[in-house]
Amino acid sequence: MRISPKYDVAGGVGDLWNELKRPQPYRWPILAASCVVPGLMLYVFASERWYAEPAAPEIVYITTFAPDRSEEEIIASNLENQERKEARQRLEEARIEKRREMYRALGQATGIDTDKMEAEIAEERAREEAEAQARLEEATGGSVDTSDTQ
């Protein structure tokens, strides 16, 4: 199963073997140097790293609203969402108040002055809000109106 009749590999291998069998003082260093040069070239090219550019991300838009909504539909949707938000807020405030009542009952059962503690907590909360407002006014130069935020 010869590849091509033009190339005779056996002749080249035979010549190399004859040169290696001959007693010459530099045959092994020359053979080592002959192997090192192609080995270094192979090492340099084999260790070169090519990184493919990352694929461009595929953008998927999530649409929850119809793109052809009218202004009235948008306003009605906003009002409905605001009502749901306020209902959730009322529920949360009721839960917090119920929890406070439970703690008041526990405090009174254990002999703790809950009215004094509530007054201290309200005073501390008012002081924190005043400090936050002062920091906000200092940072913005006093141009912030927070009267409609609550």
N, C-alpha and C positions, 0 to 999 in steps of 0.2 A: 504494500500500500504506500507507494511513494507519492509524494506530493507533486514533484516536478522532476523530470530527468535532468534539468539544467543545474540543479543544486546538489552537490555531493557533500553531505554533512560528515560522512564517515572519513573522508580525506582530511577535513579540518580537525576532527577529533584525534585522528591518528597523528597528525603533525604536532598538536598540542601535547599529546602523550610522549612523543619522542623528545620534545624540548624539556619536558618535566623530568624525564629519565636521565638526561645528560647531566653529569656532575658539574654544575656551575655554582659559584659562591653566592650569587645574587638571585637565584631563581625564585626562592620563596618570598623575599621582599618585593620583587617585581610582580609576582602573582598577587600578593596582598594589595599592592598599590593599584593593580589593574582591576581588582574587585572592589576596592574602596571608592573609586571615582564613580562608577555607575551606581553603586549602592547609595552614595550620598545624593546623587541626582534623583534616584527613585525615592529616597526618604523625603527630600525637599518637596517633590511634586505630590507624593502620597499624603504628606501631612498638611498640605494646603487645604484650607476650609473654605467652602463656598456655601453661603446661606441664601436660600431662596427668599425673596421678599414675601412677607405675609400676604395672604389673599385679602383683597379689599372686603371690608365687612358688608354684609347684606343688610340693608336698612328695611325694617318692617315697621310700618306705621300702624298703630293700634287706634282705631277710630271707634269711639263709643257713641258719638252723636252723629246724626244724619248731617251731611254737609250742606244740605239745602234747607236747613231750619229757618223759620222766619223769626223776626225780632220778638214777636209775641210769644212764640214757643220757647225762646231762650229765656225771656223774663219769667214765664210761668215755671220753667224748670228751676231757675234760680230761687224763686220764692218757695217752691216745694222743698228744695234742698235746705233752705234756711229754716223752714219749719221743722224739718227732721233734726237739724243741728240743735235748734233750741229745745226740742223735746228730749234729745239725749242729754243736753246740759241740765235740764230740770231733773231728769232721772238721777244724774250724777250728784247733783246738789242734795236731792232727797236721801240718797245713800250716805252721803257724808254727814248729813244732819242726823240720820238714824244712828250712825256710828258714834257721833258725839253724844247723843242721848244715852247710848249704852255705856260709854266711858263715864258720863256724869253719874249714872246709877251705880256703877262700880266704885267710883270715887266716893260717893256719899255712903255706900255700904262699908267702905274701909275707913271712913273717917277723914277723908281728905277734903280740904276746902276748894271745891271745884269752881266756885264763883271767882275766887281770887286768882286761881290758875288761868281761867278764861280771860280775865282782865289783863293779866300779864302777857298772855299770848296775843291778845288784840293789840296791846301797846307795842309789843315787839314787831308784829306784822306791820303796823302803821309806820314804825320807825324804819323798817326795811324798805317799804314802799317809798317813803320820803327820800331815803338815801339813793334808791334807784332812780327816782325822778330827778334828784340833784345831779347825779352822774350823767344822766341823759341830757339835761339842760346844759351842763358844762361841756359835754362832748359836741353838742350841736349849736352852742351859742345861745341857748334859750329860745330857739325857734320851733320847738316841737309842741304841738297841741295834742294832749292825750285824753281830753275830756270825752271823746266819743269812742274810745277803745273798749269801754266796758258796758 
